[in-house]
Amino acid sequence: MAGYSCENCALRAKYDKNPRSLLGRIWRWHAGWCPGWKRYITSLPEDERIALAERYDLKK
């Protein structure tokens, strides 16, 4: 997981605080196609990946 800043992303924090905010919605849109986010989420253990997928309503 070294090298991924997705865990500490400021836009992700905005989404966590208020998903309906403009920056939160931009992050959610961005996470849908971002190759860095996809590498980050696939590098996580299975249980964490499932928890994130449920939290952010992702397909994986």
C-alpha positions as CSV (number, residue, x, y, z in Angstrom):
1,M,0.0,0.0,0.0
2,A,3.0,2.3,0.1
3,G,2.8,5.0,-2.5
4,Y,-1.0,5.4,-2.4
5,S,-2.3,8.7,-1.1
6,C,-6.0,7.5,-1.5
7,E,-6.2,6.7,2.2
8,N,-5.4,10.3,3.2
9,C,-7.0,12.0,0.2
10,A,-8.5,15.4,1.1
11,L,-11.3,15.0,-1.4
12,R,-12.2,11.6,0.0
13,A,-12.4,13.2,3.5
14,K,-14.8,15.8,2.1
15,Y,-16.9,13.0,0.7
16,D,-16.9,11.2,4.1
17,K,-17.9,14.4,5.8
18,N,-20.6,15.4,3.4
19,P,-21.3,13.1,0.4
20,R,-23.7,15.6,-1.2
21,S,-21.1,18.5,-1.3
22,L,-19.7,19.5,-4.6
23,L,-16.2,18.3,-3.8
24,G,-17.6,15.1,-2.4
25,R,-19.5,14.4,-5.5
26,I,-16.4,15.2,-7.6
27,W,-14.4,12.7,-5.6
28,R,-17.0,10.0,-6.0
29,W,-17.1,10.6,-9.8
30,H,-13.3,10.5,-9.9
31,A,-13.1,7.3,-7.9
32,G,-15.2,5.6,-10.5
33,W,-12.5,5.7,-13.1
34,C,-9.3,6.6,-11.3
35,P,-6.6,4.0,-12.0
36,G,-4.8,4.9,-8.7
37,W,-7.9,4.3,-6.7
38,K,-8.4,1.0,-8.4
39,R,-4.9,-0.1,-7.6
40,Y,-5.3,1.1,-4.1
41,I,-8.5,-0.8,-3.5
42,T,-7.2,-4.0,-5.0
43,S,-4.1,-3.8,-2.8
44,L,-6.2,-4.0,0.3
45,P,-7.1,-7.2,2.1
46,E,-10.4,-8.8,1.1
47,D,-12.3,-7.7,4.2
48,E,-11.2,-4.1,3.9
49,R,-12.0,-4.0,0.2
50,I,-15.5,-5.3,0.8
51,A,-16.1,-2.7,3.5
52,L,-14.9,0.1,1.3
53,A,-17.0,-1.2,-1.6
54,E,-20.1,-1.2,0.6
55,R,-19.3,2.2,2.1
56,Y,-18.8,3.9,-1.2
57,D,-21.3,1.9,-3.2
58,L,-18.7,0.4,-5.6
59,K,-19.1,-2.6,-7.8
60,K,-16.1,-4.5,-6.5
